[in-house]
Amino acid sequence: MKSEGNVTMRRWAGQAVAAIGIWALCLTTGCGTFFIYPGNQSGSGGSSTGDYVYVANAIVGSLAGFSVGTGTLTAVTGSPISLGFSPSAVAVNPANTLVFVAGTNGTYGFVNVYSIGSTGALTLLMSNNVGAASEVAIDISPDGDWLVGLDANGPPAQQAIVDEYQINSSTGQLTQGNGAIYQYTGSVIPTINPLGIKFAPNENYVFVAVGTAGDLVFPFSGSTGITAIGALSLSLGSAATVSDNALAVSSNSSYLYIARSGPGGGLAVYTIGSGGALNIVSGSPLATGNQPTSVVVNKAGTNIYVANQPDSTVSGYSISSNGAVAVLSPATSSTVAEPRVLAVDNSGNYLLATAYVSTPDLSMYSYNSTSGLTFATSTSTTTSGGAEPAGAISVAATH
């Protein structure tokens, strides 16, 4: 796996723009630091051990929470919450105490942090203004100490930008770390489309999907964060019609699963070797539907599911004890119209799928290790029960 460019550390993408914008904002709000604190400053993460799912709706600018029962989805108290910006990504920390939702109001980027109460209800702890950053995908480190975000401000400069923040789990404050960029160089610069970011469960690496530009692997240390030196690039070649859209990692951090669209695409399976080197598994990619957009591994680590957005289907695969991946029978299951993002609930019994173009925009399915999906229930993520537009753009569940 050959690097396509030079990797350098950065303090902030568009630092000058962010500094000016935040300085101007502080003149009107009176803030004394980089971050804005409209939330509860003395709050702390909850102690929920329940089964909840949280969905960000980009069209209405909201975050909705649901309790997962036996084949049921019930809105938690106070849901949905109006965010004041258009969300792009949501994540739950490993301790199931905090929900993070990232987005932008068109001028500034934000990462709101909410504590999860004993009934799944959310309380705002902090609204972090992250300046010029526009996080299109986020993930939380396995130890819960770091948030990483894939920044949409990178592509104009032929850069893939990863922002990182240390998490104060008591207040919800995010403290910016160094982050890293990957600078693409050469006679032909690939089109960079930031789409997905994922930690390895062993916390040694951060994997990034950047569309037709392929994928990146950044070494990571829990004590210092991202280490840009040693970053690796997985190129898709010159084919502009092939795109890596989403990522998942096996629980033992031995395999990377990629939802790849275009000619020769499908579920691409790679071994994760020394230094994060990626080597494709024989027989991969496995067939999926058209234009896969999301991939998730079930809680038991026995199955993989891929959302095929234009086909309104989900493809299913089994994982053997030696890591081999095989297509389930049936290979695909019909789902909500154009499923965009998938998640697995805390019980491990259900698969959640969001739809961006139709309502109800959140659906739930039961599954087993040998066959396809069985529809359980669906609901709207807005208060109107479907009268408002769809727009569920991201979903995260307690672990």
C-alpha positions as CSV (number, residue, x, y, z in Angstrom):
1,M,0.0,0.0,0.0
2,K,1.8,3.1,-1.3
3,S,1.3,6.6,0.1
4,E,0.0,9.1,-2.4
5,G,1.3,12.2,-0.7
6,N,2.9,13.9,2.3
7,V,1.3,13.8,5.7
8,T,1.6,16.8,8.0
9,M,0.2,17.9,11.3
10,R,-2.0,20.9,11.6
11,R,-3.5,23.0,14.4
12,W,-6.7,23.9,12.6
13,A,-8.1,23.8,9.1
14,G,-8.9,27.3,8.1
15,Q,-7.5,28.6,11.4
16,A,-7.5,32.2,10.4
17,V,-11.1,32.1,9.2
18,A,-12.2,30.3,12.4
19,A,-10.4,32.8,14.6
20,I,-11.9,35.8,12.9
21,G,-15.4,34.2,13.0
22,I,-15.2,33.3,16.7
23,W,-13.8,36.7,17.6
24,A,-16.8,38.3,15.9
25,L,-19.2,35.9,17.6
26,C,-17.7,36.6,21.0
27,L,-18.3,40.3,20.6
28,T,-22.0,39.6,20.6
29,T,-22.1,36.7,23.0
30,G,-19.4,37.6,25.5
31,C,-17.7,34.3,25.3
32,G,-14.2,34.2,26.7
33,T,-12.8,31.0,25.1
34,F,-12.9,29.1,21.8
35,F,-16.1,27.2,22.8
36,I,-19.6,28.5,23.3
37,Y,-21.4,27.2,26.5
38,P,-25.2,27.7,26.3
39,G,-25.9,24.5,28.0
40,N,-25.9,23.2,31.6
41,Q,-22.4,23.8,32.9
42,S,-22.7,21.7,36.0
43,G,-24.2,18.7,34.3
44,S,-22.6,15.3,33.9
45,G,-23.1,12.2,31.8
46,G,-26.0,10.0,32.8
47,S,-25.8,6.4,34.0
48,S,-28.2,4.8,31.5
49,T,-27.8,1.2,30.7
50,G,-30.9,1.0,28.6
51,D,-31.4,0.3,24.9
52,Y,-31.8,3.6,23.0
53,V,-31.2,4.9,19.5
54,Y,-30.6,8.6,18.5
55,V,-31.3,10.0,15.0
56,A,-30.1,13.3,13.5
57,N,-32.5,14.9,11.0
58,A,-30.8,17.3,8.7
59,I,-33.9,18.8,7.1
60,V,-35.6,19.9,10.3
61,G,-32.4,20.3,12.3
62,S,-33.3,18.0,15.1
63,L,-32.1,15.1,17.3
64,A,-34.6,12.4,18.1
65,G,-34.3,9.6,20.7
66,F,-36.2,6.3,21.0
67,S,-36.3,3.5,23.5
68,V,-36.0,0.1,21.8
69,G,-38.4,-2.5,23.2
70,T,-39.4,-5.9,21.9
71,G,-40.2,-4.9,18.4
72,T,-41.0,-1.4,19.4
73,L,-39.6,2.1,19.1
74,T,-40.9,4.7,21.7
75,A,-39.9,8.3,21.7
76,V,-38.0,9.3,24.8
77,T,-39.2,12.3,26.9
78,G,-38.5,15.7,25.2
79,S,-37.8,14.1,21.8
80,P,-37.1,15.5,19.2
81,I,-34.7,18.3,20.3
82,S,-34.2,21.3,18.0
83,L,-30.5,21.8,17.4
84,G,-30.3,25.2,15.8
85,F,-28.0,23.9,13.0
86,S,-28.2,21.2,10.3
87,P,-26.7,18.0,11.7
88,S,-24.5,15.6,9.7
89,A,-23.4,13.0,12.2
90,V,-24.2,11.5,15.6
91,A,-22.3,9.2,18.0
92,V,-22.8,7.6,21.5
93,N,-19.8,7.2,23.7
94,P,-18.8,3.7,24.8
95,A,-20.0,4.3,28.4
96,N,-23.5,5.1,27.0
97,T,-23.6,8.3,29.0
98,L,-23.2,10.9,26.2
99,V,-24.6,11.6,22.8
100,F,-22.6,13.8,20.3
101,V,-24.2,15.5,17.3
102,A,-22.1,17.4,14.8
103,G,-23.2,19.8,12.1
104,T,-23.1,23.4,10.8
105,N,-25.3,26.5,10.5
106,G,-23.6,27.5,7.3
107,T,-21.1,29.8,9.0
108,Y,-19.9,27.9,12.1
109,G,-19.5,24.2,12.9
110,F,-20.9,22.8,16.1
111,V,-20.7,19.6,18.2
112,N,-23.5,19.4,20.8
113,V,-23.0,17.1,23.7
114,Y,-26.0,15.6,25.6
115,S,-26.1,13.5,28.7
116,I,-28.3,10.4,28.5
117,G,-30.7,10.1,31.5
118,S,-32.0,6.9,33.1
119,T,-35.0,6.9,30.7
120,G,-32.9,7.8,27.6
121,A,-34.0,11.5,27.7
122,L,-31.3,14.0,26.7
123,T,-30.0,17.0,28.6
124,L,-27.7,19.5,26.8
125,L,-24.3,19.7,28.5
126,M,-22.4,21.8,26.0
127,S,-22.7,23.3,22.5
128,N,-19.1,23.4,21.3
129,N,-18.5,25.9,18.5
130,V,-15.7,24.4,16.4
131,G,-15.3,27.4,14.1
132,A,-14.5,26.6,10.5
133,A,-14.7,22.9,10.9
134,S,-17.6,21.0,9.2
135,E,-17.6,17.5,10.6
136,V,-19.4,15.2,8.2
137,A,-18.6,12.0,10.2
138,I,-17.6,11.5,13.8
139,D,-16.5,8.6,16.0
140,I,-15.6,8.2,19.7
141,S,-12.4,6.4,20.8
142,P,-12.9,3.1,22.6
143,D,-11.8,4.6,25.9
144,G,-14.2,7.5,25.5
145,D,-11.6,10.2,25.8
146,W,-11.4,11.4,22.2
147,L,-13.8,12.5,19.4
148,V,-12.5,12.5,15.9
149,G,-14.2,14.2,13.0
150,L,-13.8,14.1,9.2
151,D,-13.8,17.7,8.1
152,A,-15.5,18.7,4.8
153,N,-13.3,21.8,4.6
154,G,-10.4,19.6,3.3
155,P,-11.3,18.7,-0.4
156,P,-10.8,22.2,-1.9
157,A,-7.1,22.1,-0.9
158,Q,-6.7,18.4,-2.0
159,Q,-6.6,17.5,1.6
160,A,-8.3,14.9,3.8
161,I,-8.6,16.5,7.2
162,V,-9.2,14.8,10.5
163,D,-10.0,16.9,13.5
164,E,-9.6,15.6,17.0
165,Y,-10.9,16.7,20.4
166,Q,-10.4,15.6,23.9
167,I,-13.7,15.0,25.8
168,N,-14.5,16.2,29.2
169,S,-17.2,13.6,30.1
170,S,-18.5,15.7,33.0
171,T,-19.1,19.0,31.2
172,G,-19.2,18.0,27.6
173,Q,-16.5,20.4,26.7
174,L,-14.3,19.5,23.8
175,T,-10.6,20.6,23.7
176,Q,-9.1,20.7,20.3
177,G,-6.1,18.4,19.7
178,N,-3.6,18.6,16.8
179,G,-5.5,16.5,14.3
180,A,-3.9,15.6,11.0
181,I,-4.1,16.2,7.3
182,Y,-3.3,14.0,4.4
183,Q,-2.1,16.1,1.4
184,Y,-2.6,14.4,-2.0
185,T,0.1,15.3,-4.5
186,G,1.1,14.2,-8.0
187,S,0.0,14.8,-11.6
188,V,-3.5,13.5,-11.0
189,I,-5.3,14.5,-7.8
190,P,-8.2,12.2,-6.9
191,T,-11.6,13.7,-6.1
192,I,-11.8,13.8,-2.3
193,N,-15.2,13.2,-0.8
194,P,-15.1,12.8,3.0
195,L,-17.6,10.2,3.9
196,G,-16.7,8.0,6.9
197,I,-14.4,7.7,9.9
198,K,-14.0,4.8,12.3
199,F,-11.7,3.8,15.2
200,A,-10.3,0.3,15.5
201,P,-11.6,-1.3,18.7
202,N,-8.0,-1.7,19.9
203,E,-7.6,2.1,19.4
204,N,-4.4,1.7,17.4
205,Y,-5.8,3.3,14.2
206,V,-8.3,5.7,12.8
207,F,-9.7,4.7,9.4
208,V,-11.1,7.2,6.9
209,A,-13.2,6.8,3.8
210,V,-12.8,9.6,1.2
211,G,-14.9,8.4,-1.7
212,T,-13.1,8.1,-5.0
213,A,-9.8,8.9,-3.3
214,G,-10.0,5.6,-1.4
215,D,-9.2,5.3,2.3
216,L,-6.6,6.5,4.8
217,V,-5.2,4.9,7.9
218,F,-3.9,7.1,10.7
219,P,-2.0,5.6,13.7
220,F,-3.5,6.7,17.0
221,S,-2.4,6.8,20.6
222,G,-4.8,7.2,23.6
223,S,-2.2,9.5,25.3
224,T,-1.4,11.8,22.4
225,G,-4.1,11.3,19.8
226,I,-3.6,11.0,16.0
227,T,0.0,10.4,14.9
228,A,0.2,11.7,11.3
229,I,3.6,10.1,10.7
230,G,3.1,6.7,9.3
231,A,-0.3,7.4,7.8
232,L,-1.2,5.1,4.9
233,S,-3.3,5.5,1.8
234,L,-5.3,2.9,0.0
235,S,-5.8,4.1,-3.6
236,L,-8.7,3.0,-5.8
237,G,-6.7,4.0,-8.9
238,S,-7.9,6.4,-11.6
239,A,-11.5,5.2,-11.8
240,A,-13.7,8.1,-10.8
241,T,-16.7,5.9,-10.7
242,V,-15.5,3.7,-7.8
243,S,-16.0,5.1,-4.3
244,D,-15.4,3.9,-0.8
245,N,-18.4,5.2,1.2
246,A,-18.4,3.7,4.7
247,L,-16.4,1.7,7.1
248,A,-16.7,-0.9,9.8
249,V,-14.0,-2.8,11.8
250,S,-14.2,-6.2,13.3
251,S,-14.3,-6.4,17.2
252,N,-10.7,-7.9,17.2
253,S,-9.4,-5.1,15.0
254,S,-8.2,-7.7,12.4
255,Y,-10.5,-6.8,9.5
256,L,-11.7,-3.6,7.8
257,Y,-15.0,-3.8,6.0
258,I,-15.7,-1.2,3.3
259,A,-19.0,-0.3,1.5
260,R,-17.7,0.3,-2.1
261,S,-19.8,1.5,-5.0
262,G,-19.0,1.5,-8.7
263,P,-17.7,-1.2,-11.1
264,G,-16.1,-4.0,-9.2
265,G,-17.5,-2.7,-6.0
266,G,-19.4,-4.4,-3.1
267,L,-18.4,-5.3,0.4
268,A,-14.6,-5.0,0.3
269,V,-12.8,-7.0,3.1
270,Y,-9.2,-6.2,4.2
271,T,-6.9,-7.7,6.8
272,I,-5.4,-5.1,9.1
273,G,-1.7,-5.8,9.3
274,S,1.4,-4.4,11.0
275,G,1.3,-0.6,11.0
276,G,-2.2,-0.6,9.7
277,A,-1.3,-2.0,6.3
278,L,-4.5,-3.2,4.4
279,N,-4.5,-6.3,2.3
280,I,-7.6,-7.4,0.4
281,V,-9.0,-10.8,1.3
282,S,-9.3,-13.3,-1.6
283,G,-12.8,-13.3,-3.1
284,S,-13.4,-9.7,-2.0
285,P,-15.3,-7.5,-2.8
286,L,-18.5,-9.6,-2.2
287,A,-21.6,-8.6,-4.2
288,T,-23.9,-6.0,-2.8
289,G,-26.8,-4.0,-4.2
290,N,-26.3,-0.8,-6.1
291,Q,-24.4,2.0,-4.5
292,P,-23.8,0.7,-0.9
293,T,-23.7,3.6,1.5
294,S,-23.4,2.1,5.0
295,V,-21.9,-1.0,6.6
296,V,-22.2,-2.3,10.2
297,V,-21.2,-5.4,12.1
298,N,-23.7,-6.9,14.5
299,K,-23.0,-7.0,18.2
300,A,-22.0,-10.7,18.3
301,G,-19.6,-10.2,15.5
302,T,-21.3,-12.9,13.4
303,N,-22.9,-10.8,10.7
304,I,-22.3,-7.8,8.5
305,Y,-25.0,-5.7,6.9
306,V,-24.7,-3.2,4.0
307,A,-27.3,-0.6,3.1
308,N,-27.9,-0.3,-0.7
309,Q,-29.5,3.1,-0.9
310,P,-30.9,3.3,-4.5
311,D,-32.1,-0.3,-4.3
312,S,-34.0,0.1,-1.0
313,T,-32.3,-3.1,0.2
314,V,-29.9,-4.4,2.8
315,S,-27.3,-7.1,1.9
316,G,-26.4,-9.6,4.7
317,Y,-23.3,-11.7,5.3
318,S,-22.1,-14.2,7.9
319,I,-18.6,-14.1,9.5
320,S,-17.1,-17.4,10.4
321,S,-14.8,-18.0,13.4
322,N,-11.7,-17.7,11.1
323,G,-12.9,-14.4,9.7
324,A,-14.3,-15.6,6.4
325,V,-17.2,-13.7,5.0
326,A,-20.1,-15.4,3.1
327,V,-23.3,-14.1,1.6
328,L,-26.5,-15.0,3.6
329,S,-29.5,-16.6,2.1
330,P,-31.4,-14.6,1.0
331,A,-28.6,-12.3,0.0
332,T,-30.7,-9.1,0.2
333,S,-33.7,-8.0,2.2
334,S,-36.1,-5.2,1.1
335,T,-36.2,-2.3,3.5
336,V,-37.4,1.3,3.8
337,A,-37.1,3.5,0.7
338,E,-33.4,4.2,0.1
339,P,-31.8,3.3,3.5
340,R,-28.9,5.6,4.2
341,V,-27.3,4.6,7.5
342,L,-27.4,1.5,9.6
343,A,-26.9,0.8,13.3
344,V,-27.2,-2.1,15.7
345,D,-29.1,-1.7,19.0
346,N,-27.8,-2.5,22.5
347,S,-29.6,-5.8,22.8
348,G,-28.0,-7.0,19.6
349,N,-31.3,-8.2,18.3
350,Y,-32.2,-5.4,16.0
351,L,-30.9,-3.5,13.0
352,L,-31.9,0.1,12.6
353,A,-32.0,1.8,9.2
354,T,-32.6,5.5,8.4
355,A,-34.2,6.9,5.2
356,Y,-33.4,10.4,4.0
357,V,-36.0,10.7,1.3
358,S,-39.2,9.2,2.7
359,T,-41.2,8.8,5.9
360,P,-41.3,7.1,8.3
361,D,-37.6,7.6,8.2
362,L,-36.5,5.2,10.9
363,S,-37.1,1.5,10.6
364,M,-36.1,-1.5,12.7
365,Y,-35.6,-5.1,11.7
366,S,-34.8,-8.3,13.6
367,Y,-32.3,-10.8,12.2
368,N,-30.4,-14.0,12.9
369,S,-27.0,-15.4,11.9
370,T,-28.3,-17.4,8.9
371,S,-31.0,-15.5,7.1
372,G,-32.3,-12.1,6.1
373,L,-34.1,-9.3,8.0
374,T,-37.6,-9.3,9.4
375,F,-39.4,-6.0,9.7
376,A,-40.3,-5.1,13.2
377,T,-41.5,-1.5,13.3
378,S,-40.9,2.0,11.9
379,T,-41.4,5.6,13.1
380,S,-40.9,9.2,12.0
381,T,-38.1,11.2,13.6
382,T,-40.1,14.4,13.5
383,T,-43.1,15.4,15.6
384,S,-45.6,15.4,12.8
385,G,-45.7,11.7,12.3
386,G,-44.6,12.0,8.7
387,A,-46.2,15.2,7.5
388,E,-42.8,17.0,7.5
389,P,-40.1,16.0,5.1
390,A,-37.8,13.1,5.8
391,G,-34.2,13.8,6.4
392,A,-32.7,11.2,8.9
393,I,-29.0,11.6,8.0
394,S,-27.3,9.7,10.8
395,V,-28.1,7.2,13.6
396,A,-26.3,5.9,16.6
397,A,-27.3,3.5,19.3
398,T,-26.2,2.7,22.8
399,H,-23.7,-0.1,22.9
